[in-house]
């Protein structure tokens, strides 16, 4: 799964925060959220479970059923 800016993740401190940036570094993903800021990123090990709520994009009314 790829984290995108705007996605909400359940952080290691069990809070929901929005992803600001997520960059891959070997087997880890360095995650900066709106709650921690760039001075306090956390690392997520690739392949480990991470609870994510996707940011939804608007769907044009003509496409919605």
DAHU-V102862 format. One line per field, one symbol per residue. ss: DSSP state (@ for helix, = for strand, . for the rest). burial: # if it has 9 or more other ideal C-beta (glycine too) atoms within 8 Angstrom, else .. A space follows every 50 residues. Layout:
ss = ???
burial = ???
This chain:
ss = .......===.....==========..======........====..... .==............
burial = ..#...###.#.....######.....######..##....###.....# .#.............
